[in-house]
Amino acid sequence: MKSVDTQIRFSPMRVVEVLDEKTASYSVSAQPCFESLHGAANRMAGLLVLLAITKSRHVLDMDVHRAAAALVKAGNDEFRGLVPTPRSRHFHRHLGKAGGLLAIALRDIDSTLSGSAGARDPLAPLRAGWEELRSASICLPGFEVVDFEHSCCALHQTAN
């Protein structure tokens, strides 16, 4: 009779960070703010892509613009109600910066849509706001964002 190898193999398991009760409560309270700002950033990025493709501010989806504006306002309003704990201060700082930068990007989009001659490019504050959201997502568990920066690498490997 053959001996069966009964060696147990453990798969790598992500260790879940345990938060104190106040920080866990903060995280739950901060989730709507994060989601609002994340949603606003996604919608504004879509508007800028559409603007770049069409080269006309008149074809932009105003419903998407209104939704982005509402989400920026909601996110910043929700942020003002958050009280960070010592453990969540770093996250809180990034979240606040993201809200401010997304408000600037929205203002710059508004200037572009109104045809203002002095309109600034909204891409820079939008990118910076997205980076702040990404940085915030690293600080506390439960606030993930998808990074598409290297999403085409798999296609490059199959093309070779």
C-alpha positions as CSV (number, residue, x, y, z in Angstrom):
1,M,0.0,0.0,0.0
2,K,1.4,3.4,-1.0
3,S,1.8,6.1,1.6
4,V,-0.3,9.1,0.8
5,D,1.4,12.5,1.3
6,T,-0.9,14.2,3.8
7,Q,1.1,17.4,3.9
8,I,-1.2,20.3,4.5
9,R,-0.7,23.3,2.3
10,F,-1.8,26.6,3.5
11,S,-2.8,29.2,1.0
12,P,-1.7,32.7,1.7
13,M,-4.4,34.4,3.7
14,R,-4.9,38.1,4.0
15,V,-4.8,39.1,7.6
16,V,-7.7,41.3,8.5
17,E,-6.7,44.4,10.4
18,V,-8.6,44.7,13.7
19,L,-9.7,48.2,14.4
20,D,-10.7,49.6,17.7
21,E,-14.4,50.3,18.2
22,K,-14.2,54.1,17.6
23,T,-12.2,53.7,14.4
24,A,-14.5,51.0,13.2
25,S,-17.4,53.3,13.8
26,Y,-15.6,56.1,12.0
27,S,-14.9,53.8,9.0
28,V,-18.6,52.9,8.8
29,S,-19.5,56.6,9.0
30,A,-16.9,57.6,6.3
31,Q,-18.0,55.0,3.8
32,P,-20.8,57.2,2.3
33,C,-18.4,60.1,2.0
34,F,-15.8,58.0,0.3
35,E,-18.3,56.4,-2.1
36,S,-19.8,59.8,-3.0
37,L,-16.4,61.3,-3.8
38,H,-15.3,58.1,-5.7
39,G,-18.5,58.2,-7.7
40,A,-18.1,61.9,-8.5
41,A,-14.5,61.3,-9.7
42,N,-15.7,58.5,-12.0
43,R,-18.4,60.7,-13.5
44,M,-16.1,63.7,-14.0
45,A,-13.6,61.5,-15.7
46,G,-16.3,60.2,-18.0
47,L,-17.3,63.8,-18.8
48,L,-13.7,64.7,-19.7
49,V,-13.3,61.7,-21.9
50,L,-16.5,62.7,-23.8
51,L,-15.3,66.3,-24.1
52,A,-12.0,65.1,-25.5
53,I,-13.7,62.8,-28.0
54,T,-16.3,65.1,-29.2
55,K,-14.4,68.4,-29.0
56,S,-17.7,70.1,-28.2
57,R,-19.0,71.1,-24.8
58,H,-22.5,71.1,-26.1
59,V,-22.9,67.3,-26.3
60,L,-22.0,66.6,-22.8
61,D,-24.4,64.6,-20.7
62,M,-25.9,67.1,-18.3
63,D,-27.4,64.4,-16.2
64,V,-23.9,63.0,-15.5
65,H,-22.7,66.5,-14.8
66,R,-25.5,67.1,-12.3
67,A,-24.9,63.7,-10.7
68,A,-21.2,64.5,-10.3
69,A,-22.0,67.9,-8.8
70,A,-24.5,66.4,-6.3
71,L,-21.9,63.7,-5.3
72,V,-19.2,66.2,-4.7
73,K,-21.5,68.3,-2.6
74,A,-22.8,65.2,-0.7
75,G,-19.3,63.9,-0.1
76,N,-18.0,67.2,1.2
77,D,-21.1,67.7,3.4
78,E,-20.6,64.1,4.8
79,F,-16.9,64.8,5.4
80,R,-17.7,67.8,7.6
81,G,-19.7,65.5,9.9
82,L,-16.8,63.0,10.4
83,V,-14.7,63.1,13.5
84,P,-11.5,61.1,13.0
85,T,-9.8,59.0,15.6
86,P,-6.1,58.9,16.1
87,R,-5.9,55.8,13.9
88,S,-8.0,57.3,11.1
89,R,-6.4,60.8,10.9
90,H,-4.2,59.9,7.9
91,F,-7.2,58.5,6.0
92,H,-9.3,61.6,7.0
93,R,-6.6,64.0,5.7
94,H,-6.5,62.3,2.3
95,L,-10.3,62.2,2.1
96,G,-10.6,65.9,2.9
97,K,-8.0,66.7,0.2
98,A,-9.8,64.6,-2.3
99,G,-13.1,66.4,-1.6
100,G,-11.4,69.8,-2.1
101,L,-9.6,68.8,-5.3
102,L,-12.8,67.3,-6.8
103,A,-14.7,70.5,-6.0
104,I,-11.9,72.4,-7.9
105,A,-12.1,70.0,-10.8
106,L,-15.9,70.4,-10.9
107,R,-15.6,74.2,-10.9
108,D,-13.1,73.9,-13.8
109,I,-15.5,71.7,-15.7
110,D,-18.3,74.2,-15.1
111,S,-16.0,77.0,-16.5
112,T,-15.3,74.8,-19.5
113,L,-19.0,74.0,-20.1
114,S,-19.9,77.7,-19.8
115,G,-17.3,78.5,-22.5
116,S,-15.3,80.7,-20.2
117,A,-12.2,82.0,-21.9
118,G,-10.3,81.7,-18.6
119,A,-11.3,78.1,-18.0
120,R,-8.6,75.9,-16.5
121,D,-8.0,72.3,-17.5
122,P,-9.9,70.2,-15.0
123,L,-7.8,67.1,-15.5
124,A,-5.0,68.1,-13.1
125,P,-7.2,68.6,-10.0
126,L,-9.2,65.5,-11.0
127,R,-6.1,63.4,-11.2
128,A,-4.8,64.8,-7.9
129,G,-8.2,64.1,-6.3
130,W,-8.2,60.5,-7.5
131,E,-4.7,60.1,-6.1
132,E,-5.9,61.3,-2.8
133,L,-8.8,58.8,-2.8
134,R,-6.3,56.1,-3.8
135,S,-4.0,57.1,-0.9
136,A,-6.9,57.2,1.5
137,S,-7.9,53.7,0.4
138,I,-4.6,52.4,1.6
139,C,-4.9,53.8,5.1
140,L,-8.0,51.9,6.3
141,P,-9.5,48.6,5.3
142,G,-12.8,48.6,3.4
143,F,-12.0,51.6,1.1
144,E,-10.7,50.0,-2.1
145,V,-10.3,51.6,-5.5
146,V,-9.5,49.9,-8.7
147,D,-6.2,51.0,-10.3
148,F,-6.4,50.7,-14.1
149,E,-2.9,52.3,-14.6
150,H,-1.3,49.0,-15.8
151,S,-4.5,47.2,-16.9
152,C,-3.3,46.5,-20.4
153,C,-0.1,44.5,-19.4
154,A,-1.8,41.2,-19.9
155,L,-2.5,42.1,-23.6
156,H,1.1,43.1,-24.1
157,Q,2.2,39.7,-22.9
158,T,-0.1,37.8,-25.3
159,A,0.9,40.0,-28.2
160,N,4.6,39.1,-28.0
